[in-house]
Amino acid sequence: MGVMIGLATGAVAIGGAFALQTASRIAAEEIKDWLPFLVEKLLILAIERLPTLDRERYREEWAADLFEYPGKLTQVIRAGGFYCAALRISAVSSQDDGIRSEFRTRLKLIFQVPRLRVLFLKGVSFQACLLAFETFGIFHYHWSFLSNTTICVIGVLATHLFVKWLIRRDTLRAVRKALKASV
Amino acid sequence: MEKDVRVTGPTLKALGQLLTAPDTGISGAEISKATKVASGTLYPIMFRLERARWVSSEWEDVDPSEAGRPRKRLYKITALGRVKSKSAITDLVPSNGRLIWES
């Protein structure tokens, strides 16, 4: 009886060890597969924290930096560092130049990119028309639940979010391209 | 516009590394590897030094598609940076074999 219990315990221990080893191997591979995604996300987050004019430069510079560190875990640590660096750079930049300068830079950037410029102008003209219609009473919407002002506010917000999404998508594409080159 | 730079330990390490390659320039990753200063500390330092005109930077002269990697940004110490870093080092006086700030 004692021998049987001993054998059963041994079998359970061996089975447990084997299962644990398999599980840890799967977990390690899972984490390894997720690391490039994490690096990419951290890099995008870092770039988005930077002053607008410095983003393009640091995107390429930091992608080149990661290229010099082939280890995936090291790349995650470096990318985490970039996030902290971006916060500090942004703080120094806003201390020196002020928030107004950052706003001016963003506005300039909108007019540098043709697609964004068109979109911006369309949004502004659409909202200006709506305001004019309301002010001079040329045209009225007959929606009881939405005033023209509300429509304008929604229009401005939607334009802003769309432009933000476009910039984020472009950044994501550029970062992916730079990171692909580094693999 | 020239700005004042707070010279800390990592700043001195970075400046020291830049002085080893005054003509060719050195990338942030190379400075980081040589000085063991983390990326989160190094890049804000380089940003401040560049703003203060102690350091200048330019893109590496390679085509990323041909090289198969992104271009490096190479940092070089300027004449002003050399003068300022020397004066920062001379402000340090030896005390029991260690460097301390002169009050």
Interface residues (C-beta under 8 A of the other chain):
Chain A: R57 Y58 E60 E61 A63 A64 D65 F67 E68 Y69 R78 G80 G81 F82 Y83 C84 A85 R88 I89 V92 S93 D96 A178 A181 S182
Chain B: K3 S27 G28 A29 E30 S32 K33 A38 S39 G40 T41 L42 Y43 P44 F47 R48 R51 W59 E60 P64 G68 R69 P70 R71 K72 R73
